[in-house]
């Protein structure tokens, strides 16, 4: 991956029927060199899913519901 210049690999374009899943991120993380980071994208609309994706190994999230996700975190009892 180093010679190819890949810094991030993205889970999906966000246009598929199903978006990013924690399982897909885990599979990617387990099969990529540590220097290649993962961007989870598509269908991320809740704080819970965002947290699951980060826990699974995503370094970045691509989502159009960022404000709603942050607001959910602010009202959540979980301190991430």
C-alpha distances in whole Angstrom, upper triangle without the diagonal:
4,6,5,6,6,8,10,11,14,17,19,21,24,26,26,29,27,25,22,23,23,22,19,18,18,17,14,14,15,12,9,8,10,9,7,11,13,16,19,21,24,27,27,31,32,31,31,28,26,27,26,22,22,23,21,18,18,17,19,21,22,26,29,31,30,34,35,32,33,37,36,35,38,40,38,40,36,35,31
4,5,5,7,8,11,13,17,19,22,23,26,29,29,32,30,27,25,26,25,25,22,20,21,20,17,16,17,15,11,9,11,8,9,12,15,17,21,23,26,30,29,33,33,33,33,30,28,28,28,24,23,25,23,19,19,18,19,22,24,27,30,33,31,35,36,33,34,38,37,36,38,41,39,40,37,35,32
4,5,8,11,14,15,18,21,23,24,28,30,30,33,32,29,27,28,28,28,25,23,24,22,19,19,20,17,14,13,15,12,12,15,18,20,23,25,28,32,31,35,36,36,36,33,31,32,31,27,27,28,26,23,22,21,22,25,26,29,32,35,33,37,39,36,37,40,40,39,41,44,43,44,40,39,35
4,6,9,11,12,16,18,20,21,24,26,26,30,29,26,24,26,26,26,23,21,22,21,17,18,19,17,14,13,15,12,11,14,16,18,21,22,25,29,29,32,34,34,34,31,29,30,29,26,25,27,25,22,21,20,20,23,23,27,29,32,31,35,36,34,35,38,38,37,40,42,41,43,39,38,34
4,6,9,11,14,18,19,20,23,25,26,30,28,26,23,25,25,25,22,20,22,21,17,17,19,17,14,13,14,11,9,12,14,16,19,21,24,27,27,30,32,31,32,29,27,28,28,24,23,25,23,20,19,17,18,20,21,25,27,30,28,32,34,31,32,36,36,34,37,40,39,40,37,35,32
4,6,7,11,14,16,17,20,22,23,26,25,22,20,21,21,22,19,17,18,18,14,14,16,14,11,11,12,9,7,9,11,12,15,17,20,24,24,27,28,28,29,26,23,25,24,20,20,22,20,17,15,14,15,17,18,21,24,27,26,29,31,28,29,33,33,31,34,37,35,37,34,32,29
4,7,10,14,16,17,19,22,23,26,24,21,19,20,20,21,18,15,17,17,14,13,16,15,11,10,10,7,5,6,9,10,14,16,19,23,22,25,26,25,26,23,21,22,22,18,17,19,18,14,13,11,12,15,16,19,22,24,23,26,28,26,26,30,30,28,31,34,32,34,30,29,25
4,6,10,12,13,16,19,20,22,20,17,15,17,17,18,15,12,15,15,11,11,14,13,10,11,11,9,5,5,5,6,10,12,16,19,18,21,23,22,23,20,18,19,19,15,14,17,15,12,10,9,9,11,12,16,19,21,20,24,25,23,23,27,27,26,28,31,30,31,28,27,23
4,7,9,11,14,16,17,19,17,15,12,14,15,15,12,10,13,12,9,10,13,12,9,11,12,11,7,6,5,6,9,10,14,17,17,20,22,22,22,19,17,19,18,14,14,17,14,12,10,10,10,11,12,16,19,21,20,24,25,23,24,27,27,26,29,31,30,32,28,28,24
4,6,8,10,13,13,16,14,11,9,12,13,14,11,9,13,13,10,11,15,14,12,14,15,14,10,9,6,5,6,7,10,13,13,17,19,19,20,16,15,17,16,12,13,16,14,12,9,10,9,9,9,12,16,18,18,21,22,20,22,25,24,24,27,29,28,30,27,27,23
4,7,9,11,11,13,11,8,6,8,10,11,7,7,11,10,8,11,14,13,13,16,16,16,13,11,7,6,5,6,8,11,12,15,17,18,18,14,13,16,14,11,13,15,12,12,9,12,11,10,10,12,15,17,18,21,21,19,21,24,23,23,27,28,27,29,26,26,23
4,5,8,7,10,9,7,7,10,13,13,10,11,14,14,12,15,17,17,16,19,20,20,16,14,11,9,7,6,6,10,12,15,17,19,19,15,15,18,16,13,16,18,16,15,13,14,13,11,10,12,14,16,17,21,21,19,22,25,24,24,28,29,28,30,28,28,25
4,5,7,11,10,8,9,13,16,17,14,14,18,17,15,18,21,20,19,22,22,22,18,16,13,10,9,7,7,10,12,15,18,20,21,17,16,20,19,16,18,21,19,18,15,16,14,12,9,11,13,15,17,20,21,20,22,25,24,25,28,29,29,31,29,30,27
4,6,8,8,6,8,12,15,16,14,14,18,18,17,19,22,22,21,24,24,24,20,18,14,11,9,6,4,7,9,12,15,17,18,15,14,18,17,15,17,20,18,18,15,17,14,11,9,9,10,13,15,18,18,17,20,22,21,23,26,27,26,29,27,28,25
4,7,8,8,11,14,18,19,16,17,21,21,19,22,25,24,24,27,27,27,23,21,18,15,13,10,7,9,12,14,18,20,21,18,18,21,21,18,21,23,22,22,19,20,18,15,12,12,12,15,17,20,20,20,23,25,24,26,29,29,29,32,30,31,29
4,5,6,10,12,16,16,14,16,19,19,18,21,23,22,23,26,27,27,23,21,18,16,13,10,8,9,13,15,18,21,21,17,18,21,20,18,21,23,21,21,19,21,19,16,14,14,15,17,19,23,22,21,24,26,25,26,30,30,29,32,30,31,29
4,7,10,12,16,16,15,17,20,19,19,22,24,24,25,28,29,29,26,24,20,18,15,12,9,9,13,14,17,20,20,17,18,21,20,18,21,23,21,22,20,23,21,18,16,15,16,17,20,23,21,21,24,26,24,26,29,29,28,31,30,31,29
4,7,8,12,13,11,14,16,16,17,19,21,21,22,26,26,27,23,21,17,16,12,10,7,7,10,13,15,17,17,13,15,18,16,14,18,19,17,19,17,20,18,15,14,14,15,16,18,21,20,19,22,24,22,23,27,27,26,28,26,28,26
4,7,10,11,10,11,14,15,15,17,19,20,20,23,23,24,20,18,14,12,9,7,4,5,7,10,13,15,14,11,12,15,13,11,15,17,15,16,14,16,14,12,11,10,12,13,15,19,17,16,19,21,20,21,24,25,23,26,24,25,23
4,7,9,7,8,11,12,11,13,16,17,17,20,20,21,17,15,11,9,6,6,5,6,7,11,12,14,13,9,10,12,10,8,11,13,11,12,10,13,12,9,10,10,13,14,15,18,17,15,18,21,19,19,23,24,22,24,22,23,20
4,5,5,6,9,10,11,12,14,16,17,20,19,21,18,16,12,11,8,9,9,9,9,12,12,13,12,8,10,11,8,7,11,11,9,11,10,14,13,12,13,13,16,16,17,20,19,16,19,21,19,19,23,24,21,23,21,22,19
4,5,5,6,9,10,10,12,14,15,18,17,19,17,15,11,12,9,11,12,12,11,14,13,13,11,8,9,9,6,5,8,8,6,8,9,12,13,12,14,15,18,18,18,21,20,17,19,21,19,18,22,23,20,22,19,20,17
4,5,5,6,9,10,11,13,14,17,17,20,18,16,13,14,11,13,14,14,14,17,17,17,14,11,13,13,9,9,11,11,7,10,11,15,16,15,17,18,21,21,21,25,23,20,23,25,23,22,26,26,24,25,22,23,20
4,5,5,6,9,10,11,12,16,16,18,15,14,10,11,9,11,12,13,13,17,17,18,16,13,13,14,11,9,12,12,9,10,10,14,14,14,15,16,20,20,21,24,23,21,23,26,24,23,27,28,26,27,24,25,22
4,5,5,6,9,10,10,13,13,15,12,10,7,9,7,10,12,14,13,16,17,16,15,12,12,12,10,7,9,9,6,6,6,10,11,11,13,15,19,19,19,23,22,19,21,24,22,21,25,26,24,25,22,22,19
4,5,5,6,9,10,13,13,15,13,12,10,12,11,14,16,17,16,19,19,18,16,14,14,13,10,8,10,9,5,6,8,12,14,14,17,19,22,23,22,25,25,21,23,26,24,23,26,28,25,25,22,23,19
4,6,5,6,9,12,13,16,13,13,11,13,12,15,17,18,18,21,21,21,19,16,17,17,14,12,13,13,9,9,11,14,16,17,18,21,24,25,25,28,27,24,26,29,27,26,30,31,28,29,26,26,23
4,5,5,6,10,11,12,10,9,8,10,10,13,16,18,17,21,22,21,20,17,16,17,14,12,13,13,9,8,9,12,14,15,16,19,23,24,23,27,27,24,26,29,27,26,30,31,29,30,26,26,23
4,5,5,8,8,10,9,8,7,11,11,15,18,19,18,22,22,21,20,17,16,16,13,11,11,11,8,6,8,10,13,15,17,20,23,24,23,27,27,23,25,28,26,25,28,30,27,28,25,24,21
4,6,8,9,12,11,11,11,14,15,18,21,22,21,25,24,24,22,19,19,18,16,14,14,13,10,9,12,14,17,18,21,23,27,28,27,30,30,27,28,31,29,28,31,33,30,30,27,27,23
4,7,9,12,10,11,11,15,15,18,21,23,23,26,26,26,24,22,21,21,18,16,16,16,13,12,13,15,18,19,21,24,28,29,28,32,32,29,30,33,32,30,34,35,33,33,30,30,26
4,6,8,6,8,9,13,14,17,20,23,22,26,26,26,25,22,21,21,19,16,16,16,13,11,12,13,16,18,19,23,26,28,27,30,31,28,29,32,31,30,33,35,32,33,30,29,25
4,5,6,9,11,14,17,20,23,26,25,28,28,27,27,24,22,22,21,18,17,17,15,12,13,14,16,19,21,25,28,30,28,32,32,29,30,34,33,31,34,36,34,34,31,30,26
4,5,7,10,14,16,19,23,25,24,27,27,25,25,23,21,20,19,16,15,15,13,10,12,11,15,18,20,24,27,28,26,30,31,27,28,31,30,28,31,33,31,31,28,26,23
4,6,10,13,16,19,23,26,24,27,28,26,26,24,21,21,21,18,16,17,16,12,12,11,14,17,19,23,26,28,26,29,31,27,28,31,31,29,31,34,32,33,29,28,24
4,7,10,13,16,20,22,21,25,25,24,24,22,20,20,19,16,15,16,14,11,11,10,12,15,17,20,24,25,24,27,28,26,26,30,29,28,30,33,31,32,29,27,24
4,7,10,13,17,19,18,21,22,21,21,18,16,16,16,13,11,13,12,8,7,6,8,11,13,17,20,22,20,24,25,22,22,26,26,24,27,29,27,29,25,24,20
4,6,10,13,16,15,18,19,18,18,15,13,14,13,10,9,12,10,7,5,6,7,9,11,14,18,19,18,21,22,19,20,24,23,22,25,27,25,27,24,23,19
4,6,10,13,12,15,16,16,17,14,11,13,13,9,9,13,11,9,6,6,5,5,7,10,14,16,15,18,19,17,18,21,21,20,23,25,24,26,23,22,19
4,7,9,8,12,13,14,14,10,9,11,11,7,9,12,10,9,6,8,6,5,6,9,12,13,13,17,17,15,17,20,19,18,22,23,22,24,21,21,18
4,7,7,10,13,14,15,11,10,13,13,10,12,15,13,13,10,11,9,6,4,6,10,11,12,16,16,14,16,19,19,19,22,24,22,25,23,23,20
4,6,9,12,14,14,11,11,14,14,11,14,17,16,16,13,15,12,9,7,7,9,10,12,16,15,14,17,19,18,19,22,23,23,25,23,24,22
4,6,9,12,12,9,10,13,13,11,14,17,16,17,14,16,14,10,9,7,9,9,11,14,13,12,15,17,16,17,20,21,20,23,22,23,21
4,6,8,9,6,6,10,10,9,11,14,14,15,12,14,12,8,8,6,8,7,9,12,10,9,12,14,13,14,17,18,17,20,18,19,17
4,7,9,7,8,11,12,12,14,16,17,18,15,17,14,11,10,7,8,5,8,10,7,7,10,11,10,12,15,15,15,18,17,18,17
4,5,5,6,9,10,11,13,14,16,17,15,17,15,12,12,10,11,8,9,10,7,5,9,10,7,9,12,12,11,15,13,15,14
4,6,5,6,9,10,11,12,14,16,14,15,14,11,13,11,13,10,9,10,8,5,7,9,6,6,10,10,9,12,10,12,10
4,5,5,6,9,10,11,12,15,14,16,15,13,15,13,15,13,13,14,12,9,11,12,9,9,12,12,10,12,10,12,11
4,5,5,6,9,10,10,13,11,14,13,11,12,11,14,12,12,14,12,9,12,14,11,11,15,16,13,15,13,15,13
4,5,5,6,9,10,11,9,11,10,7,10,9,12,10,10,12,11,8,10,13,11,10,14,15,13,15,13,14,11
4,5,5,6,9,10,9,11,11,10,13,13,16,14,13,15,14,10,11,14,11,10,13,14,12,13,10,11,8
4,6,5,6,9,9,12,12,11,14,14,17,16,15,18,16,13,15,17,14,13,17,17,15,16,13,14,11
4,5,5,6,6,9,9,8,11,12,15,15,14,17,16,13,15,18,16,15,18,20,17,19,15,16,13
4,5,5,5,6,8,8,12,13,17,16,14,17,17,13,14,17,16,14,17,19,17,18,14,14,10
4,5,7,9,11,12,15,17,20,19,17,20,19,16,17,19,17,15,18,20,17,17,14,14,10
4,6,9,12,12,15,17,20,20,19,22,21,18,19,22,20,18,22,23,20,21,17,17,14
4,6,9,11,14,16,20,20,19,22,22,18,19,23,21,19,22,24,22,22,19,18,15
4,6,7,10,13,17,17,16,19,19,16,17,20,19,18,21,23,21,22,19,18,15
4,7,10,13,17,17,15,18,19,16,17,20,20,18,21,23,21,23,19,18,14
4,7,10,13,14,12,15,17,14,15,18,18,17,19,22,21,23,20,19,15
4,6,10,11,9,13,14,11,13,16,16,15,18,20,19,22,19,19,15
4,7,9,9,12,14,12,14,17,17,17,20,22,21,24,22,21,18
4,5,6,10,10,9,12,14,14,15,18,19,19,22,21,21,18
4,6,8,9,10,12,14,14,16,18,19,20,23,22,22,20
4,6,5,6,9,10,11,12,14,16,16,20,19,20,18
4,5,5,6,9,10,11,12,14,15,18,17,17,16
4,5,5,6,9,10,11,13,14,18,17,17,16
4,5,5,6,9,10,11,12,16,16,17,16
4,5,5,6,9,10,10,14,13,14,13
4,5,5,6,9,10,13,12,12,11
4,5,5,6,9,12,13,13,13
4,5,5,6,10,10,11,12
4,5,5,8,7,8,8
4,6,8,9,9,10
4,7,9,10,12
4,5,8,10
4,6,9
4,6
4
